[in-house]
Amino acid sequence: MSTSDDVGAPSVWRESRVVGCDGHFLDVDVAGDVAVAVGTGGCAGHLIGGQWSTRSIPSWDYHVVRVSPDGKAWAAGQAGAIVRYDGRRWSESRPATGFGIYVMEVIGPGNLVVGDWGGHISEYANGSWSEAPCFVHTPVLAIFVVDGVLFGVGSNGNACARTAAGVWSFIDRYSYVRPEYMRSGWLDPAGRWWHVGESREVLRGDDVVYEATEWLNEVDVDPAGLIVAVGASGYVVTAPFEQVGGTAD
């Protein structure tokens, strides 16, 4: 285990394994000192109060998860399956549609938007799901909001946009997706992209922040809380952001 000189000491990093989760964690989301990791194997890892625990989850492979500070969460992935954690258990929110989901964003209280590999954008609001009357024709790689406008961008740059008034429109070749909008890792206010390297490193831009002992798949950061990286066979790495020394400004 190692870390570069300017980003904290190795002792602030904690490597562990979530007991009972034998599959590969593919994504993690952090909100303060709460984190949820999902992936394969029908198991989700929950970090609350500094302790990891397991929760059973409907048996799909999950590529994306979003968590709120109260510990509630959403996960989506294989064949378009979407599940919700209500603070006690995981359950199906929407049946599988046949198209895998790799992007999902919470855009407001009880308001979730997902984009699938078939080019569809769907929204959960007021307790029910609906599909947007707009289609990007290629896999949706990013969902984000800019100045009140919701964008879903496809792999070829086509986009669907919804104004604050709820009007949808199709934009031909809007933009190719920048890495920070793909929601892999975390872009800090200084423009440094925190992500995992090709093997075991947690990177801040090109700088190695930490080198883990096992392979990593994804990392997420909350500057008000934790850095959490996840990998195979329930492997997790955590550190308090403020102790790492990589300031958010």
Secondary structure per residue as TSV (DSSP state, phi and psi in degrees):
chain	resnum	aa	ss	phi	psi
A	1	M	-	360.0	138.0
A	2	S	B	-151.3	163.5
A	3	T	-	-149.5	151.4
A	4	S	-	-73.3	157.9
A	5	D	T	-62.3	-29.6
A	6	D	T	-97.8	10.0
A	7	V	S	-128.5	36.0
A	8	G	-	96.6	170.9
A	9	A	-	-97.5	151.4
A	10	P	G	-57.0	-26.5
A	11	S	G	-64.8	-19.5
A	12	V	G	-81.3	-10.9
A	13	W	-	-92.1	139.3
A	14	R	E	-124.0	120.5
A	15	E	E	-102.2	136.4
A	16	S	E	-156.4	179.7
A	17	R	E	-131.5	134.5
A	18	V	-	-78.9	108.5
A	19	V	T	-62.3	130.4
A	20	G	T	96.1	-10.4
A	21	C	-	-106.3	97.6
A	22	D	-	-94.0	-10.2
A	23	G	S	-81.7	-174.1
A	24	H	-	-94.0	126.6
A	25	F	E	-76.2	127.2
A	26	L	E	-108.2	-19.8
A	27	D	E	-151.5	156.0
A	28	V	E	-145.3	145.8
A	29	D	E	-131.8	139.3
A	30	V	E	-120.8	135.6
A	31	A	E	-134.9	100.0
A	32	G	T	68.5	-120.9
A	33	D	T	-105.1	17.0
A	34	V	E	-107.6	136.6
A	35	A	E	-142.4	150.1
A	36	V	E	-132.9	131.8
A	37	A	E	-118.9	138.3
A	38	V	E	-135.1	166.4
A	39	G	E	176.1	-121.1
A	40	T	S	-106.6	165.7
A	41	G	S	93.6	6.3
A	42	G	S	68.9	31.4
A	43	C	E	-141.2	141.3
A	44	A	E	-119.5	140.0
A	45	G	E	-100.1	129.4
A	46	H	E	-118.0	126.1
A	47	L	E	-107.5	112.8
A	48	I	E	-139.1	129.3
A	49	G	T	63.1	30.3
A	50	G	T	81.3	2.4
A	51	Q	E	-123.0	134.8
A	52	W	E	-85.8	141.5
A	53	S	E	-141.4	166.9
A	54	T	E	-109.1	151.6
A	55	R	E	-135.5	136.7
A	56	S	E	-73.7	147.5
A	57	I	-	-140.6	143.1
A	58	P	-	-46.9	138.8
A	59	S	S	-78.4	82.7
A	60	W	S	-129.0	170.4
A	61	D	-	-92.5	124.5
A	62	Y	E	-107.0	130.8
A	63	H	E	-103.5	-14.4
A	64	V	E	-149.5	143.7
A	65	V	E	-142.3	146.5
A	66	R	E	-132.6	136.1
A	67	V	E	-129.7	147.7
A	68	S	-	-107.7	160.3
A	69	P	T	-58.6	-21.8
A	70	D	T	-81.8	3.4
A	71	G	S	90.3	-3.2
A	72	K	-	-80.6	154.4
A	73	A	E	-155.6	165.5
A	74	W	E	-129.6	147.4
A	75	A	E	-140.6	149.0
A	76	A	E	-149.0	162.0
A	77	G	E	173.6	-116.8
A	78	Q	G	-52.1	130.3
A	79	A	G	59.0	16.5
A	80	G	G	83.5	10.6
A	81	A	-	-66.0	137.8
A	82	I	E	-129.7	128.4
A	83	V	E	-126.1	158.5
A	84	R	E	-130.8	139.7
A	85	Y	E	-106.2	120.4
A	86	D	-	-95.1	11.6
A	87	G	S	101.9	-12.2
A	88	R	S	-127.0	-43.2
A	89	R	-	-151.5	158.8
A	90	W	E	-88.9	139.6
A	91	S	E	-148.5	161.1
A	92	E	E	-68.5	131.9
A	93	S	E	-101.2	-37.3
A	94	R	E	-145.1	134.4
A	95	P	-	-62.5	158.3
A	96	A	-	-61.8	142.0
A	97	T	-	-106.3	-12.2
A	98	G	S	104.1	-13.6
A	99	F	S	-112.4	123.9
A	100	G	-	-63.5	151.7
A	101	I	E	-118.3	129.4
A	102	Y	E	-121.9	-10.0
A	103	V	E	-131.7	140.3
A	104	M	E	-159.5	135.3
A	105	E	E	-138.3	138.7
A	106	V	E	-87.2	119.3
A	107	I	E	-108.7	1.0
A	108	G	E	177.5	171.1
A	109	P	T	-57.1	121.5
A	110	G	T	64.8	21.3
A	111	N	E	-128.2	113.7
A	112	L	E	-126.8	140.5
A	113	V	E	-127.4	133.8
A	114	V	E	-127.0	152.9
A	115	G	E	-127.1	138.1
A	116	D	E	-112.5	175.8
A	117	W	T	-71.3	-12.8
A	118	G	T	-93.2	0.3
A	119	G	S	94.3	6.4
A	120	H	E	-90.3	147.9
A	121	I	E	-119.9	127.6
A	122	S	E	-126.4	152.3
A	123	E	E	-132.8	139.0
A	124	Y	E	-105.9	120.8
A	125	A	E	-153.8	143.3
A	126	N	T	55.3	33.6
A	127	G	T	83.5	8.9
A	128	S	E	-146.4	162.1
A	129	W	E	-99.5	145.8
A	130	S	E	-145.8	152.9
A	131	E	E	-100.4	137.4
A	132	A	E	-66.1	142.6
A	133	P	E	-80.2	46.9
A	134	C	E	-153.7	142.8
A	135	F	E	-137.3	126.6
A	136	V	-	-91.1	-6.5
A	137	H	S	75.3	-12.6
A	138	T	S	-134.9	167.1
A	139	P	-	-52.5	134.1
A	140	V	E	-79.2	119.4
A	141	L	E	-104.0	-16.0
A	142	A	E	-153.9	144.1
A	143	I	E	-132.5	129.6
A	144	F	E	-159.0	164.7
A	145	V	E	-119.5	129.9
A	146	V	E	-130.0	120.8
A	147	D	T	52.4	40.8
A	148	G	T	83.6	-3.9
A	149	V	E	-101.2	128.5
A	150	L	E	-88.3	129.4
A	151	F	E	-118.4	139.1
A	152	G	E	-122.7	119.1
A	153	V	E	-114.2	132.4
A	154	G	E	-88.8	173.2
A	155	S	T	-66.3	-23.0
A	156	N	T	-97.0	6.5
A	157	G	S	95.8	-11.7
A	158	N	-	-63.8	149.5
A	159	A	E	-142.6	155.1
A	160	C	E	-113.8	137.6
A	161	A	E	-129.6	139.7
A	162	R	E	-123.4	124.4
A	163	T	-	-74.3	169.8
A	164	A	T	-62.2	-22.7
A	165	A	T	-82.4	-3.0
A	166	G	-	90.7	12.1
A	167	V	-	-91.1	125.0
A	168	W	E	-93.9	147.3
A	169	S	E	-148.3	153.8
A	170	F	E	-97.4	135.5
A	171	I	E	-120.1	116.7
A	172	D	T	-77.4	123.2
A	173	R	T	54.7	51.7
A	174	Y	-	-57.3	-55.9
A	175	S	-	-175.0	145.7
A	176	Y	-	-76.3	144.8
A	177	V	-	-74.2	125.2
A	178	R	-	-74.7	150.1
A	179	P	G	-54.5	-37.4
A	180	E	G	-67.3	-24.7
A	181	Y	G	-82.9	-12.3
A	182	M	G	-81.1	-4.4
A	183	R	T	59.9	34.7
A	184	S	S	-104.7	116.3
A	185	G	S	78.5	-151.5
A	186	W	E	-149.3	134.7
A	187	L	E	-101.0	118.0
A	188	D	-	-83.4	166.9
A	189	P	T	-60.1	-20.0
A	190	A	T	-84.6	2.9
A	191	G	S	82.8	16.4
A	192	R	-	-96.9	129.7
A	193	W	E	-93.7	113.0
A	194	W	E	-85.8	123.1
A	195	H	E	-157.4	175.8
A	196	V	E	-95.7	149.0
A	197	G	-	-82.6	-160.4
A	198	E	S	-78.1	-8.7
A	199	S	S	-142.3	-86.2
A	200	R	S	-121.5	9.1
A	201	E	E	-96.0	142.4
A	202	V	E	-94.7	123.4
A	203	L	E	-114.0	144.5
A	204	R	E	-117.0	98.9
A	205	G	T	67.2	-123.0
A	206	D	T	-98.0	-1.0
A	207	D	E	-88.2	134.9
A	208	V	E	-79.2	114.4
A	209	V	E	-82.8	-39.5
A	210	Y	E	-158.4	141.2
A	211	E	E	-113.3	113.6
A	212	A	-	-81.0	170.2
A	213	T	S	-88.2	-13.5
A	214	E	S	-131.4	168.1
A	215	W	-	-65.9	139.7
A	216	L	E	-113.6	146.3
A	217	N	E	-108.1	-31.9
A	218	E	E	-159.9	156.9
A	219	V	E	-140.1	148.4
A	220	D	E	-138.3	155.0
A	221	V	E	-135.0	136.7
A	222	D	-	-121.2	112.4
A	223	P	T	-61.5	-17.3
A	224	A	T	-89.9	0.6
A	225	G	S	-147.6	-103.8
A	226	L	E	-118.8	159.5
A	227	I	E	-104.0	128.0
A	228	V	E	-132.3	125.9
A	229	A	E	-118.1	147.2
A	230	V	E	-132.4	156.9
A	231	G	E	-150.1	-148.7
A	232	A	G	-80.5	156.8
A	233	S	G	52.7	41.8
A	234	G	G	73.5	16.0
A	235	Y	E	-75.8	130.9
A	236	V	E	-137.0	148.4
A	237	V	E	-131.8	130.1
A	238	T	E	-132.5	154.8
A	239	A	E	-158.5	144.6
A	240	P	E	-68.7	127.2
A	241	F	H	-57.9	-44.0
A	242	E	H	-66.0	-21.3
A	243	Q	H	-90.8	-11.6
A	244	V	H	-76.3	-30.4
A	245	G	-	94.9	-8.0
A	246	G	-	-85.4	82.7
A	247	T	-	-60.2	153.8
A	248	A	-	-79.8	-7.3
A	249	D	-	-116.4	360.0
